[in-house]
Amino acid sequence: MHELGVIIEVAKAVEEIALENGIQDIDTIVLQIGEISSMIPRYIEECYPAAVDGTFLEKTKLKLEIIKATGQCNLCHEPFDIVPSEGFCPSCHTKEWTLLTGKEFILKEIIVT
């Protein structure tokens, strides 16, 4: 489960940002995770308490925002949601497309109190 290592690194980055900016109280960390990212949201949520245990972030909340996987068809150029269409363009039924969104893993926001 690589999510634990990743979330530990996120926690370290947030602590550095807080230290550099004189932030003492963080309420929530907001992460954006792409629908077809290698990060599994449920595992991120499960690992978070262990990653922040005994740190400055121990009492913070974690909020996840899932970014839909969207593609643009290379033939008809229509954008579409990849997962519900199982990777087929709903307009022309090809599987030739370019990924637009859905693989992200972003520290979006640090909400302070």
N, C-alpha and C positions, 0 to 999 in steps of 0.2 A: 504494500500500500504506500505509494509515493506521496499521497496527499499529506501525510503527517510531516514529512520533510519540507514540503512546499509551504504548508501553513506555519511551520516554525520560522521559515525565512520571511514570510509576510509579517509575522509578529515582530521579528527583529527589525524589519524595515519601518514598521509603524512606531516602534520604540525610538528608533533613530530620528524619525521625523518629529516626534513629540519632544525629544531632548533638544534638537536643533531649534525648535520654535517655542520653547518654554511652555509647552502644553502639559498640564498636570492631571487633568481629568478627562478621560476619553469615555464616552458612553457607548458608541457603536462603531464597528468597522464594517464597511459595505464593500463587498466583492461582486464583480460581474463575472459570470462563468458562461461560456458558450455552450450551447446545447450539445454540440458534438466535440467538445474539448476533451482532453485526456483526464481532466479533473472531474471526479464524481461528486456532485453537490452533497449527497448524503454522507459520504466519507469525510468531506471537508467539515461538515457540521459535527460529526462524531469526533474528529480529531482536535477540533478547536479547543475544548476545555483542557486537554492534555498539553497542547502547545503553549497555552498561556498560564498554566498552573505555576504559581509561585513568582509570577512576573508582575510588572506594572499594569499589565492588561488583564489581570485575573478576573476582574469584575465586569469587563466589557461584554457587550453583546455582539453577535455576528449576524449580519444580514446578507443574504445572497440574492442576487438578481440574475435570472437566467436569460441569456440572449439567444433568441431563436436562430436556428441555422437557416440562412437564406442563400440562395444561389441565383445566378442569372444564366439563363439558357444561352448556349453558344450559337444556336441556330435561329430561334425566334426572338431572342434577347429579352424575354419576359422574366421578371424576378419571381421567385416562388419559394415557399417553405419546403425545405429539403426533407425533413423527417416525416411529416404526414403524407408526402407524395412518394415516399420510399426512394427518393433520388431521381424520380422521373419528372420531367417538365410536364405540368398538367395541361399545357397548351398544345405541345407538339409530340409529347411522349418520348423524347430522347433522354439519354442519360449523359449528354455532353453539356456540362455547365461549369461555371466558375463560381467558387465560393465567395460570398460577399461578407457574411457574418456567421458566427457560430463556434469558432475555435478560441475565443478570447478567454483570458484569465487576467482580470484587471483589478487593482486596488482602486476603487472608484472614489471612496470618500471616507474620511475620518470625522465622525461626529463628536464634538466636544461638549461637555456640560458647562 
